[in-house]
């Protein structure tokens, strides 16, 4: 394989994997705290449309990013209110949130479909971007990809090295014991949900401001659902999450790779692989025994109230 072609494939893999990595990092923190939020798709789309509209009207891309994150947090706050405060079923609440977010984004963005925007441009780092094979992949990306690297490192540190990470995991494993130790279970879970919403909104902003700088209905193309499967695929481990995000990103461009290599494989068959893998993982997630084997947080998706 030509080294330039391989370099281009790796570059595209990181670009395609970035929105998955962002939303999956937020969902990982959320699930580590014991909360299963299936509303990622809706939050991504709402963040994408809000970020696009703000950036287009203000001319400030970073303002669009910030308000996209705020939009994701707004929907996640609604989830937290219903699922954590009122103790509704988390799966049903997440599904409802996803449907609501998809519909709301279509309504809000109806007048903005297809309008052009000068989005984030690649920012090549001198010398580093010229390293053979990996230079373009790691050091010639747009600013939001670089931000995803920083956020991954931050989340990995929080989970693996910090006291905050221990608190989040304690709440997710045994909320009753955590509460007995004086930990504010509801507050920790609420903050985790809000962080997940902000990351979903950021992933949406990446889609509409960097990946394809425009707004189109359902432009997330199921990435919120893929991210949910990705967390399971990674067995709730942060380093596997990074690998999985880029593997799913690579799977998303397999049909383009096959064309570039001249392989006679149906493009539609290759394009459906990430979604088929997602369905399989979500089916497996429904089996309690397998969830335990995959190191899922013990209280994941289970309602909790102080004193009960």
Secondary structure, 3 states (H helix, E strand, C coil): CCHHHHHHHHHHHHHHHHHHHHHHHHHHHHHHCCCCCCCHHHHHHHHHHHHHHHHHHHCCHHHHHHHHHHHHHHHHHHHHHHHHHCCCCHHHHHHHHHHHHHHHHHHHCHHHCCCCCCCCCECCCCCHHHCCCCHHHHHCCEHHHHHHHHHHHHHHHHHHHCHHHHHHHHHHHCHHHHHHCCCCHHHHHHHHHHHHHHHHHHHHHHHHHHHCCCCCCCCCCCHHHHHHHHHHHCCCCHHHHHHHHHHHHHHHCHHHHHHHHCCCCCHHHHHCHHHHHHHHHHHHHCCHHHHHHCCCCCCCCCCCCCCC
